[in-house]
Amino acid sequence: MAHLLKLPLTLWLHAQLLLLGVMSTVWNLVALLLYPLLPRERGLVVGRAGIAYGYRLYWALARLSGMIRLDAQVLDALRDERGLIVVANHPSLLDALMLVARLPHSACIMKAGLMRNPFLGAGARLARYIRNDSPRGLIRLAVQDLQRGGQLVIFPEGTRTTRQPVNPFMPGVPLIAKLAGAPIQTVFIDTDSPYLGKGWPLWRLPPLPIRFSVRLGERFAPEDDTDALLARLEAYFAAGVKPRSAPAAA
């Protein structure tokens, strides 16, 4: 009986994800048409703003449902700051959507294969997101984007958190900061929900409402000793991430 009562909520939650997929598909089709028509800089501005405002619309609709609540307004203070690296912990598949929705000048790192997809990668190509073809190429593109006044959103864990409080950090962020002369703004994503974390099945209904909140942490200046800065960043996040409750039994 309990499963029957949960069914409508499960379908409604999945409908929100389906809506996100439909919005993404529509924007990718628009981007596919705009990409050959707009100059690079204009396409970058339109592409990043389009993705950001699309995600903001999604969060607004999710909030109306009462099932997902996100508090990320603190990011508005960073909105127009150029040449900034924004690093965050990575508890959920929705993390990039939370940050990019409030940072319309930001770029994310995307899988090269996805960006080469004629349809799924059109929006990312228009926005000139950073491809991860190779570590050297990724760093070069990220540095160029920051020096042109962009923002970079990156999750140094490399994947969603599997080891609390954070996974070991991957090298790259301190080196990008050093080469671009860009400060690193830390951001904490807090949640008590396991929803869309690593290993959480898409079909499984979590305890409701799902709550996410974003808070700003310290800002780190670039350093010549990139290994030392990486260790400091990892230790800072390990100490600052709020513990999350264990997933409820199915």
C-alpha positions in Angstrom: 0.0 0.0 0.0 2.8 2.4 0.9 4.3 1.9 -2.6 0.9 2.7 -4.2 0.7 5.9 -2.2 4.2 6.9 -3.4 3.5 6.2 -7.0 1.9 9.6 -7.9 4.8 11.5 -6.2 7.4 9.3 -8.1 5.7 10.1 -11.4 5.5 13.8 -10.6 9.2 13.9 -9.7 10.1 12.1 -12.9 7.9 14.5 -14.8 10.1 17.3 -13.6 13.2 15.5 -14.9 11.4 14.9 -18.2 10.6 18.6 -18.4 14.2 19.4 -17.9 15.1 17.0 -20.7 12.5 18.6 -23.0 13.8 22.1 -22.2 17.3 21.0 -22.9 16.3 19.4 -26.2 14.5 22.5 -27.4 17.5 24.8 -26.5 19.9 22.5 -28.2 17.8 22.7 -31.4 17.8 26.5 -31.2 21.6 26.5 -30.5 22.1 24.2 -33.5 20.6 26.9 -35.7 22.3 29.8 -34.0 25.9 28.4 -33.9 26.7 29.1 -37.6 24.9 32.4 -37.6 26.4 34.2 -34.6 30.0 35.4 -34.2 32.0 33.6 -31.5 31.7 36.2 -28.8 28.1 36.9 -29.4 27.3 33.2 -29.5 29.2 32.7 -26.2 27.1 35.3 -24.5 23.8 34.1 -25.9 24.7 30.4 -25.3 25.7 30.8 -21.7 22.8 33.1 -20.9 20.3 30.8 -22.5 21.5 27.8 -20.5 21.5 29.8 -17.3 18.0 31.2 -17.7 16.7 27.8 -18.8 18.0 26.3 -15.6 16.5 29.1 -13.5 13.1 28.4 -15.1 13.5 24.7 -14.2 14.3 25.6 -10.5 11.3 28.0 -10.4 9.0 25.2 -11.6 10.5 22.7 -9.3 10.0 25.1 -6.3 6.3 25.5 -7.3 5.8 21.8 -7.1 7.0 21.9 -3.4 9.1 18.7 -4.0 12.5 20.3 -4.6 13.7 23.4 -2.7 16.9 25.3 -3.7 18.4 28.3 -1.9 21.3 29.6 -4.1 20.8 33.4 -4.0 24.2 33.9 -2.5 25.7 33.2 -5.9 24.2 36.5 -7.2 27.1 38.3 -5.6 29.4 36.6 -8.1 27.2 37.0 -11.1 29.1 39.8 -12.8 32.6 39.1 -11.5 34.9 38.2 -14.4 37.9 35.9 -14.5 36.7 33.8 -11.5 37.0 30.1 -10.8 34.1 28.7 -8.9 34.8 25.4 -7.2 32.2 23.3 -5.3 31.7 19.9 -3.8 29.6 17.5 -5.8 26.8 15.6 -4.0 24.3 15.4 -6.8 23.8 15.3 -10.6 21.9 18.6 -10.2 24.9 20.5 -8.9 26.0 22.2 -12.1 22.4 23.2 -12.7 22.3 25.0 -9.4 25.5 27.0 -10.0 25.1 27.8 -13.7 21.5 29.0 -13.2 22.9 31.9 -11.1 26.1 32.5 -13.1 25.2 33.4 -16.7 28.8 34.1 -17.7 30.1 30.8 -16.5 31.4 27.8 -18.5 31.5 24.2 -17.4 33.8 21.3 -18.4 32.0 18.9 -20.8 32.9 15.4 -22.1 34.4 15.9 -25.6 32.3 13.1 -27.0 29.1 14.8 -25.8 30.1 18.1 -27.3 30.7 16.5 -30.6 27.2 15.0 -30.6 25.3 17.0 -33.3 22.2 17.5 -31.1 23.1 17.0 -27.5 26.2 19.1 -27.6 24.8 22.1 -29.7 24.1 24.2 -26.6 27.5 23.6 -25.1 29.3 24.4 -28.3 27.4 27.7 -28.7 28.3 28.6 -25.1 31.9 27.6 -25.8 32.0 25.2 -22.8 35.4 23.6 -22.1 36.1 20.2 -23.7 38.0 17.6 -21.8 39.8 16.1 -24.9 43.0 16.0 -22.9 44.3 17.5 -19.7 46.6 19.9 -21.6 43.8 21.0 -23.9 41.4 21.5 -21.1 43.8 23.7 -19.1 44.6 25.7 -22.2 40.9 26.4 -23.1 40.0 27.1 -19.4 42.9 29.6 -19.1 41.9 31.4 -22.3 38.3 31.6 -21.3 39.2 33.1 -17.9 41.6 35.6 -19.5 38.8 36.8 -21.7 36.6 37.5 -18.7 34.7 34.3 -18.3 33.9 32.3 -15.2 34.7 28.6 -14.8 32.5 26.3 -12.7 34.4 23.1 -11.7 34.0 20.2 -9.3 37.5 19.2 -8.3 36.3 15.8 -7.0 35.9 14.9 -10.7 32.7 12.9 -10.0 29.9 12.9 -7.5 30.9 12.3 -3.9 31.4 8.6 -3.1 33.7 9.0 0.0 32.5 11.4 2.7 33.1 14.2 3.1 34.7 14.6 -0.3 36.5 12.5 -2.8 40.2 13.1 -3.3 40.7 16.3 -5.4 42.0 16.0 -8.9 44.9 18.3 -9.9 44.0 21.0 -12.4 42.2 23.8 -10.6 45.4 25.3 -8.9 47.3 25.1 -12.2 44.5 26.8 -14.1 44.3 29.5 -11.4 48.1 30.1 -11.6 48.3 30.3 -15.4 45.2 32.5 -15.7 46.0 34.6 -12.6 42.4 33.9 -11.4 41.1 33.6 -7.9 39.4 30.5 -6.7 36.0 31.1 -5.0 34.9 28.1 -2.9 31.2 27.1 -2.8 29.5 24.6 -0.6 26.4 22.7 -1.7 24.5 21.4 1.3 21.8 18.7 1.2 20.3 16.1 3.5 19.0 14.2 0.5 20.8 11.4 -1.3 18.7 12.2 -4.4 20.7 11.7 -7.6 23.9 11.2 -5.7 26.3 8.4 -6.8 24.5 5.1 -6.8 21.0 6.6 -6.3 18.6 5.0 -8.8 16.8 7.5 -10.9 13.4 5.8 -10.2 13.8 5.8 -6.5 11.7 8.3 -4.5 13.7 10.1 -1.8 12.3 11.6 1.4 10.5 14.8 0.4 11.0 17.7 0.1 14.4 17.5 -1.4 16.4 20.5 -0.1 19.6 22.0 -1.5 21.3 25.2 -0.3 24.4 26.9 -1.5 26.8 29.0 0.6 30.0 30.9 -0.2 33.3 29.8 1.3 36.7 31.4 1.4 38.4 32.8 -1.7 41.9 31.5 -2.5 44.5 33.4 -4.4 46.5 31.6 -7.1 49.9 30.2 -5.9 53.1 29.1 -7.6 53.0 25.9 -5.4 50.0 24.3 -7.0 50.4 21.0 -5.1 50.2 22.9 -1.7 47.2 24.9 -2.8 45.4 21.7 -4.0 46.0 20.1 -0.5 44.7 23.2 1.2 41.6 23.3 -1.0 40.8 19.6 -0.3 41.4 20.0 3.5 39.2 23.1 3.5 36.3 21.3 1.8 36.7 18.2 3.9 36.4 20.4 7.0 33.6 22.6 5.7 31.1 20.1 4.0 28.2 19.4 6.2 27.6 15.7 7.0 24.7 14.2 5.2 22.3 11.6 6.7 22.5 8.1 5.3 19.9 7.2 2.6 16.6 5.9 3.9 15.9 2.2 3.4 14.0 1.4 0.2 
